[in-house]
Amino acid sequence: MYGLIKQDAFETEWKRLEQTHPGDVYVTRHKDRYYELFDHLAHFIDGKESPRVCEVGVSAFTRFYTKLLPQIELVTVDRSLDLFGVESPFAIEECGASHHYNIDLNRESLHADWGTPPIGIFDYVVFCEVLEHLRVSPVQIFEELLSLLKPDGLLYLTTPNFFSYHHLKQIARWENPQDIFHRRDEDKHAACHYREYSMAELIQFVGEAGGKVVKAYHSNVWEDETLRKALAQTPEMFSNLVVVAALPEANVPTELIQSVPGTASLSQANGGNNANTAYLQAEIARLQAANEGGFFLRQLRRLYHKVFSRG
């Protein structure tokens, strides 16, 4: 990607985390996703003095922010304490956050005046792997997150791709890829995925929320190297969706949205929601054209035999 976060520096922090969380599948599985996040963040805040960064959805990797990017002011937001959200001492003392907040986004509205002291506005809002856990309209959530941005701030969103190869392979076997809900009171950590999304939906919802998409692509951070190569020509089957959004009048320099492999970048010159609409229409047309003649089913069969035939 951009390479502003040096791989060895990230690797050093990751090994420390692995040592304190031995055998933790989350730490291993999410490694590449967090490198991608921090490298994006380093690129977008490059040259800014003391940028304010808000992470909505705290994890063990939250420790990395102020270690890899010591120039930022970090503010953290996590689920409410009754849903076992992290408490302030972890975020402030261990992660270096200046302030920490707990909120149930299914029941409360997040905005710049929310909290004590008021949470304020940010250069960068990170909202990764949270949307799929919520039971509220994505348009409403995006409206609230966009309200936290400074005029030229950016919202970095990731969420699983419902139309990933893994899911399509299940559907081809007449299996339902969606999570089964837990028994009452069993999902205390809100781990269930209530709904996963497509790229076209995310772009549409950002537009309906009053924002504009400046970068959108399917990420391969969940795939192993073999599957990354197998899906190189069909990146829409990668398992993670990445969208970077801004306010309609935000001045996002062209160099900040330079293309990366698998990326469909939206030019600032296209302007506002017209860019969202144009991208969405192009995506729908491309998918419809590709689907004629059973392209995806043929691709699924080919990839299944190539990658998974050995079980």
C-alpha positions as a Markdown table, in Angstrom:
| # | Residue | x | y | z |
|---|---|---|---|---|
| 1 | Met | 0.0 | 0.0 | 0.0 |
| 2 | Tyr | 1.6 | 3.3 | 1.0 |
| 3 | Gly | 4.4 | 2.0 | 3.2 |
| 4 | Leu | 4.4 | 5.0 | 5.6 |
| 5 | Ile | 4.1 | 2.5 | 8.5 |
| 6 | Lys | 7.3 | 0.5 | 8.4 |
| 7 | Gln | 6.6 | -3.2 | 8.4 |
| 8 | Asp | 9.3 | -3.9 | 11.0 |
| 9 | Ala | 7.9 | -1.3 | 13.4 |
| 10 | Phe | 4.4 | -2.8 | 13.1 |
| 11 | Glu | 5.8 | -6.4 | 13.5 |
| 12 | Thr | 7.6 | -5.4 | 16.7 |
| 13 | Glu | 4.3 | -4.1 | 18.2 |
| 14 | Trp | 2.4 | -7.2 | 17.0 |
| 15 | Lys | 4.9 | -9.6 | 18.5 |
| 16 | Arg | 4.5 | -7.8 | 21.9 |
| 17 | Leu | 0.8 | -8.2 | 21.6 |
| 18 | Glu | 1.1 | -11.8 | 20.6 |
| 19 | Gln | 3.2 | -12.5 | 23.7 |
| 20 | Thr | 0.6 | -10.9 | 26.0 |
| 21 | His | -2.3 | -12.7 | 24.2 |
| 22 | Pro | -0.8 | -16.2 | 23.5 |
| 23 | Gly | -3.1 | -18.3 | 21.3 |
| 24 | Asp | -5.5 | -15.4 | 20.7 |
| 25 | Val | -7.1 | -16.1 | 17.3 |
| 26 | Tyr | -8.2 | -12.5 | 17.0 |
| 27 | Val | -4.6 | -11.2 | 17.3 |
| 28 | Thr | -3.5 | -13.5 | 14.5 |
| 29 | Arg | -6.5 | -13.2 | 12.2 |
| 30 | His | -6.7 | -9.4 | 12.4 |
| 31 | Lys | -3.0 | -8.6 | 11.9 |
| 32 | Asp | -3.1 | -7.7 | 8.2 |
| 33 | Arg | -6.3 | -5.7 | 8.6 |
| 34 | Tyr | -4.7 | -3.5 | 11.3 |
| 35 | Tyr | -1.5 | -2.9 | 9.3 |
| 36 | Glu | -3.7 | -1.8 | 6.4 |
| 37 | Leu | -5.6 | 0.5 | 8.8 |
| 38 | Phe | -2.6 | 2.1 | 10.3 |
| 39 | Asp | -0.9 | 2.6 | 6.9 |
| 40 | His | -4.0 | 4.3 | 5.6 |
| 41 | Leu | -4.1 | 6.5 | 8.6 |
| 42 | Ala | -0.5 | 7.5 | 8.4 |
| 43 | His | -1.0 | 8.4 | 4.8 |
| 44 | Phe | -4.1 | 10.5 | 5.3 |
| 45 | Ile | -2.8 | 12.4 | 8.3 |
| 46 | Asp | 0.7 | 12.9 | 6.9 |
| 47 | Gly | 1.7 | 16.6 | 7.4 |
| 48 | Lys | -1.1 | 17.4 | 9.9 |
| 49 | Glu | 0.0 | 18.8 | 13.2 |
| 50 | Ser | -1.5 | 16.9 | 16.2 |
| 51 | Pro | -4.5 | 15.4 | 14.3 |
| 52 | Arg | -7.4 | 14.2 | 16.3 |
| 53 | Val | -8.3 | 10.6 | 15.7 |
| 54 | Cys | -11.4 | 8.8 | 17.0 |
| 55 | Glu | -11.6 | 5.1 | 17.1 |
| 56 | Val | -15.1 | 3.7 | 17.5 |
| 57 | Gly | -14.7 | 0.1 | 18.5 |
| 58 | Val | -11.7 | -0.6 | 20.8 |
| 59 | Ser | -9.6 | -3.8 | 20.6 |
| 60 | Ala | -6.2 | -5.0 | 21.8 |
| 61 | Phe | -4.7 | -3.4 | 18.7 |
| 62 | Thr | -5.8 | 0.1 | 20.0 |
| 63 | Arg | -2.4 | 0.2 | 21.8 |
| 64 | Phe | -0.7 | 0.6 | 18.4 |
| 65 | Tyr | -2.1 | 4.0 | 17.6 |
| 66 | Thr | 0.1 | 6.2 | 19.8 |
| 67 | Lys | 3.1 | 3.9 | 19.4 |
| 68 | Leu | 3.1 | 3.9 | 15.6 |
| 69 | Leu | 1.7 | 7.5 | 15.3 |
| 70 | Pro | 2.8 | 9.4 | 18.4 |
| 71 | Gln | 1.8 | 12.8 | 16.8 |
| 72 | Ile | -2.0 | 12.0 | 17.1 |
| 73 | Glu | -4.5 | 12.8 | 19.8 |
| 74 | Leu | -6.4 | 9.6 | 20.2 |
| 75 | Val | -10.0 | 9.5 | 21.5 |
| 76 | Thr | -11.7 | 6.1 | 21.9 |
| 77 | Val | -15.3 | 5.0 | 21.9 |
| 78 | Asp | -16.5 | 1.5 | 22.8 |
| 79 | Arg | -19.8 | -0.3 | 23.4 |
| 80 | Ser | -21.5 | 0.4 | 26.7 |
| 81 | Leu | -20.2 | -1.2 | 29.9 |
| 82 | Asp | -23.3 | -3.4 | 30.3 |
| 83 | Leu | -22.2 | -5.0 | 26.9 |
| 84 | Phe | -18.7 | -5.5 | 28.3 |
| 85 | Gly | -17.2 | -2.5 | 26.5 |
| 86 | Val | -13.7 | -1.6 | 27.6 |
| 87 | Glu | -13.3 | 0.9 | 30.5 |
| 88 | Ser | -11.4 | 4.1 | 30.6 |
| 89 | Pro | -8.3 | 2.9 | 32.4 |
| 90 | Phe | -7.5 | 0.5 | 29.5 |
| 91 | Ala | -8.0 | 3.1 | 26.8 |
| 92 | Ile | -6.2 | 6.0 | 28.6 |
| 93 | Glu | -3.5 | 4.3 | 30.6 |
| 94 | Glu | -2.6 | 1.4 | 28.2 |
| 95 | Cys | -3.5 | 2.9 | 24.8 |
| 96 | Gly | -2.6 | 6.6 | 25.4 |
| 97 | Ala | -6.1 | 7.9 | 24.6 |
| 98 | Ser | -6.8 | 11.5 | 25.9 |
| 99 | His | -10.5 | 10.6 | 26.5 |
| 100 | His | -12.6 | 7.5 | 26.4 |
| 101 | Tyr | -16.4 | 7.1 | 26.1 |
| 102 | Asn | -18.9 | 4.2 | 26.2 |
| 103 | Ile | -22.1 | 4.2 | 24.2 |
| 104 | Asp | -24.7 | 1.7 | 22.9 |
| 105 | Leu | -25.1 | 2.8 | 19.3 |
| 106 | Asn | -28.3 | 0.8 | 19.0 |
| 107 | Arg | -30.0 | 3.1 | 21.5 |
| 108 | Glu | -28.0 | 6.3 | 21.6 |
| 109 | Ser | -27.0 | 8.9 | 19.0 |
| 110 | Leu | -23.3 | 9.9 | 18.7 |
| 111 | His | -22.6 | 13.5 | 17.8 |
| 112 | Ala | -20.0 | 16.2 | 18.5 |
| 113 | Asp | -21.8 | 17.5 | 21.6 |
| 114 | Trp | -22.3 | 14.0 | 23.1 |
| 115 | Gly | -20.5 | 13.0 | 26.3 |
| 116 | Thr | -18.6 | 14.7 | 29.1 |
| 117 | Pro | -16.6 | 16.5 | 28.1 |
| 118 | Pro | -18.2 | 16.8 | 24.6 |
| 119 | Ile | -16.4 | 14.4 | 22.2 |
| 120 | Gly | -15.9 | 17.1 | 19.6 |
| 121 | Ile | -14.8 | 16.8 | 16.0 |
| 122 | Phe | -11.9 | 14.9 | 14.3 |
| 123 | Asp | -9.5 | 14.8 | 11.4 |
| 124 | Tyr | -10.1 | 11.0 | 11.2 |
| 125 | Val | -12.8 | 8.7 | 12.5 |
| 126 | Val | -12.1 | 5.0 | 12.4 |
| 127 | Phe | -15.2 | 2.7 | 12.3 |
| 128 | Cys | -13.9 | -0.9 | 11.6 |
| 129 | Glu | -15.8 | -4.2 | 11.9 |
| 130 | Val | -18.5 | -2.6 | 14.0 |
| 131 | Leu | -21.4 | -2.0 | 11.6 |
| 132 | Glu | -22.2 | -5.7 | 11.2 |
| 133 | His | -22.8 | -5.9 | 14.9 |
| 134 | Leu | -25.5 | -3.2 | 15.0 |
| 135 | Arg | -29.3 | -3.4 | 14.8 |
| 136 | Val | -29.8 | 0.1 | 13.5 |
| 137 | Ser | -30.0 | 1.8 | 10.1 |
| 138 | Pro | -26.5 | 2.2 | 8.5 |
| 139 | Val | -27.7 | 5.6 | 7.1 |
| 140 | Gln | -28.3 | 6.8 | 10.6 |
| 141 | Ile | -25.0 | 5.5 | 11.9 |
| 142 | Phe | -23.1 | 7.2 | 9.0 |
| 143 | Glu | -25.0 | 10.5 | 9.6 |
| 144 | Glu | -23.7 | 10.5 | 13.1 |
| 145 | Leu | -20.1 | 9.5 | 12.2 |
| 146 | Leu | -20.0 | 12.1 | 9.5 |
| 147 | Ser | -21.1 | 14.7 | 12.1 |
| 148 | Leu | -17.9 | 14.0 | 14.0 |
| 149 | Leu | -15.7 | 15.1 | 11.1 |
| 150 | Lys | -13.8 | 18.4 | 10.7 |
| 151 | Pro | -14.6 | 20.1 | 7.4 |
| 152 | Asp | -11.8 | 18.2 | 5.7 |
| 153 | Gly | -11.9 | 15.1 | 8.0 |
| 154 | Leu | -12.2 | 11.5 | 6.8 |
| 155 | Leu | -14.3 | 8.5 | 7.9 |
| 156 | Tyr | -12.5 | 5.2 | 7.5 |
| 157 | Leu | -15.0 | 2.3 | 7.4 |
| 158 | Thr | -14.4 | -1.4 | 7.1 |
| 159 | Thr | -16.9 | -4.3 | 7.3 |
| 160 | Pro | -17.2 | -7.9 | 6.0 |
| 161 | Asn | -18.2 | -8.4 | 2.4 |
| 162 | Phe | -21.5 | -10.4 | 2.3 |
| 163 | Phe | -20.6 | -11.4 | -1.3 |
| 164 | Ser | -17.2 | -12.7 | -0.5 |
| 165 | Tyr | -15.9 | -15.9 | -2.1 |
| 166 | His | -16.4 | -17.8 | 1.1 |
| 167 | His | -20.1 | -16.8 | 1.3 |
| 168 | Leu | -20.7 | -17.4 | -2.4 |
| 169 | Lys | -19.2 | -20.8 | -2.0 |
| 170 | Gln | -21.7 | -21.5 | 0.8 |
| 171 | Ile | -24.6 | -20.2 | -1.2 |
| 172 | Ala | -23.6 | -22.4 | -4.1 |
| 173 | Arg | -24.0 | -25.3 | -1.8 |
| 174 | Trp | -27.4 | -24.0 | -0.7 |
| 175 | Glu | -26.0 | -23.0 | 2.7 |
| 176 | Asn | -26.9 | -19.8 | 4.5 |
| 177 | Pro | -23.7 | -17.8 | 5.3 |
| 178 | Gln | -25.4 | -15.6 | 7.9 |
| 179 | Asp | -24.8 | -16.0 | 11.6 |
| 180 | Ile | -27.3 | -17.8 | 13.8 |
| 181 | Phe | -28.4 | -15.6 | 16.7 |
| 182 | His | -27.3 | -16.6 | 20.1 |
| 183 | Arg | -29.6 | -17.8 | 22.9 |
| 184 | Arg | -31.0 | -15.1 | 25.1 |
| 185 | Asp | -28.2 | -13.4 | 27.2 |
| 186 | Glu | -25.5 | -15.5 | 25.6 |
| 187 | Asp | -24.1 | -12.9 | 23.3 |
| 188 | Lys | -23.0 | -10.6 | 26.0 |
| 189 | His | -20.1 | -9.2 | 24.0 |
| 190 | Ala | -22.3 | -8.4 | 21.0 |
| 191 | Ala | -20.2 | -10.6 | 18.8 |
| 192 | Cys | -23.1 | -11.7 | 16.5 |
| 193 | His | -23.1 | -10.3 | 12.9 |
| 194 | Tyr | -26.7 | -9.1 | 12.5 |
| 195 | Arg | -26.2 | -8.1 | 8.9 |
| 196 | Glu | -23.3 | -7.9 | 6.5 |
| 197 | Tyr | -23.2 | -5.6 | 3.5 |
| 198 | Ser | -22.2 | -5.2 | -0.2 |
| 199 | Met | -20.0 | -2.4 | -1.5 |
| 200 | Ala | -22.9 | -1.0 | -3.5 |
| 201 | Glu | -24.9 | -0.7 | -0.3 |
| 202 | Leu | -22.2 | 1.0 | 1.6 |
| 203 | Ile | -21.7 | 3.6 | -1.2 |
| 204 | Gln | -25.4 | 4.2 | -1.4 |
| 205 | Phe | -25.8 | 4.6 | 2.4 |
| 206 | Val | -22.9 | 7.1 | 2.6 |
| 207 | Gly | -24.6 | 9.1 | -0.1 |
| 208 | Glu | -28.0 | 9.0 | 1.7 |
| 209 | Ala | -26.3 | 10.0 | 4.9 |
| 210 | Gly | -25.1 | 13.2 | 3.2 |
| 211 | Gly | -21.5 | 12.2 | 2.7 |
| 212 | Lys | -19.3 | 11.4 | -0.3 |
| 213 | Val | -17.0 | 8.4 | -0.9 |
| 214 | Val | -13.4 | 9.3 | -1.8 |
| 215 | Lys | -12.0 | 5.8 | -1.8 |
| 216 | Ala | -13.6 | 2.4 | -2.0 |
| 217 | Tyr | -12.2 | -1.1 | -2.6 |
| 218 | His | -12.4 | -4.8 | -1.7 |
| 219 | Ser | -9.6 | -5.8 | 0.6 |
| 220 | Asn | -7.9 | -9.2 | 0.8 |
| 221 | Val | -6.8 | -8.9 | 4.4 |
| 222 | Trp | -8.9 | -11.9 | 5.4 |
| 223 | Glu | -7.5 | -14.2 | 2.7 |
| 224 | Asp | -4.4 | -16.3 | 2.8 |
| 225 | Glu | -1.7 | -15.9 | 0.1 |
| 226 | Thr | -3.1 | -18.8 | -2.0 |
| 227 | Leu | -6.6 | -17.3 | -2.1 |
| 228 | Arg | -5.3 | -13.8 | -2.7 |
| 229 | Lys | -3.6 | -15.0 | -5.9 |
| 230 | Ala | -6.7 | -17.0 | -7.0 |
| 231 | Leu | -9.0 | -14.0 | -6.5 |
| 232 | Ala | -6.7 | -11.4 | -8.0 |
| 233 | Gln | -8.9 | -11.0 | -11.1 |
| 234 | Thr | -12.1 | -10.9 | -9.1 |
| 235 | Pro | -11.3 | -8.6 | -6.1 |
| 236 | Glu | -15.1 | -8.1 | -5.5 |
| 237 | Met | -14.9 | -11.6 | -3.9 |
| 238 | Phe | -12.4 | -10.5 | -1.3 |
| 239 | Ser | -13.8 | -10.7 | 2.2 |
| 240 | Asn | -13.4 | -7.2 | 3.5 |
| 241 | Leu | -14.9 | -3.9 | 2.3 |
| 242 | Val | -13.0 | -0.6 | 2.8 |
| 243 | Val | -14.7 | 2.8 | 2.3 |
| 244 | Val | -13.2 | 6.2 | 3.0 |
| 245 | Ala | -15.9 | 9.0 | 3.2 |
| 246 | Ala | -15.9 | 12.7 | 3.7 |
| 247 | Leu | -18.4 | 15.6 | 4.0 |
| 248 | Pro | -19.8 | 16.9 | 0.7 |
| 249 | Glu | -17.6 | 20.1 | 0.6 |
| 250 | Ala | -14.4 | 18.5 | 1.9 |
| 251 | Asn | -11.3 | 19.4 | 0.0 |
| 252 | Val | -9.5 | 16.0 | -0.3 |
| 253 | Pro | -6.3 | 16.4 | -2.3 |
| 254 | Thr | -6.0 | 14.1 | -5.3 |
| 255 | Glu | -2.8 | 12.6 | -4.0 |
| 256 | Leu | -4.6 | 11.4 | -0.9 |
| 257 | Ile | -6.8 | 9.1 | -3.0 |
| 258 | Gln | -4.1 | 7.6 | -5.2 |
| 259 | Ser | -5.0 | 4.1 | -6.4 |
| 260 | Val | -3.9 | 0.9 | -4.7 |
| 261 | Pro | -4.3 | -2.7 | -6.0 |
| 262 | Gly | -8.0 | -3.6 | -6.2 |
| 263 | Thr | -9.1 | 0.0 | -5.6 |
| 264 | Ala | -11.8 | 2.0 | -7.3 |
| 265 | Ser | -11.0 | 5.6 | -6.4 |
| 266 | Leu | -13.4 | 8.4 | -6.8 |
| 267 | Ser | -12.0 | 11.6 | -8.3 |
| 268 | Gln | -12.5 | 14.7 | -6.2 |
| 269 | Ala | -13.3 | 16.4 | -9.5 |
| 270 | Asn | -16.5 | 14.4 | -9.9 |
| 271 | Gly | -17.9 | 16.2 | -6.9 |
| 272 | Gly | -20.2 | 15.3 | -4.0 |
| 273 | Asn | -23.0 | 12.7 | -4.3 |
| 274 | Asn | -22.6 | 12.6 | -8.1 |
| 275 | Ala | -19.4 | 10.6 | -7.5 |
| 276 | Asn | -21.3 | 8.2 | -5.3 |
| 277 | Thr | -24.1 | 7.8 | -7.9 |
| 278 | Ala | -21.7 | 7.4 | -10.8 |
| 279 | Tyr | -19.6 | 4.8 | -9.0 |
| 280 | Leu | -22.7 | 2.9 | -7.8 |
| 281 | Gln | -24.2 | 2.9 | -11.3 |
| 282 | Ala | -20.9 | 1.7 | -12.8 |
| 283 | Glu | -20.6 | -1.1 | -10.2 |
| 284 | Ile | -24.2 | -2.3 | -10.7 |
| 285 | Ala | -23.8 | -2.3 | -14.5 |
| 286 | Arg | -20.5 | -4.2 | -14.3 |
| 287 | Leu | -21.9 | -6.8 | -12.0 |
| 288 | Gln | -25.0 | -7.2 | -14.1 |
| 289 | Ala | -22.9 | -7.6 | -17.2 |
| 290 | Ala | -20.6 | -10.1 | -15.5 |
| 291 | Asn | -23.5 | -12.2 | -14.3 |
| 292 | Glu | -24.8 | -12.8 | -17.8 |
| 293 | Gly | -23.9 | -16.3 | -18.9 |
| 294 | Gly | -23.3 | -17.4 | -15.3 |
| 295 | Phe | -19.8 | -15.9 | -14.9 |
| 296 | Phe | -19.8 | -16.0 | -11.1 |
| 297 | Leu | -21.0 | -19.6 | -10.9 |
| 298 | Arg | -18.3 | -20.6 | -13.4 |
| 299 | Gln | -15.7 | -18.7 | -11.4 |
| 300 | Leu | -16.9 | -20.3 | -8.2 |
| 301 | Arg | -16.5 | -23.7 | -9.7 |
| 302 | Arg | -13.1 | -23.0 | -11.1 |
| 303 | Leu | -11.8 | -21.5 | -7.8 |
| 304 | Tyr | -13.3 | -24.3 | -5.8 |
| 305 | His | -11.5 | -26.9 | -7.7 |
| 306 | Lys | -8.3 | -24.9 | -7.8 |
| 307 | Val | -8.1 | -23.8 | -4.2 |
| 308 | Phe | -10.4 | -26.0 | -2.1 |
| 309 | Ser | -10.6 | -29.4 | -3.9 |
| 310 | Arg | -8.0 | -30.7 | -1.3 |
| 311 | Gly | -10.5 | -30.0 | 1.5 |
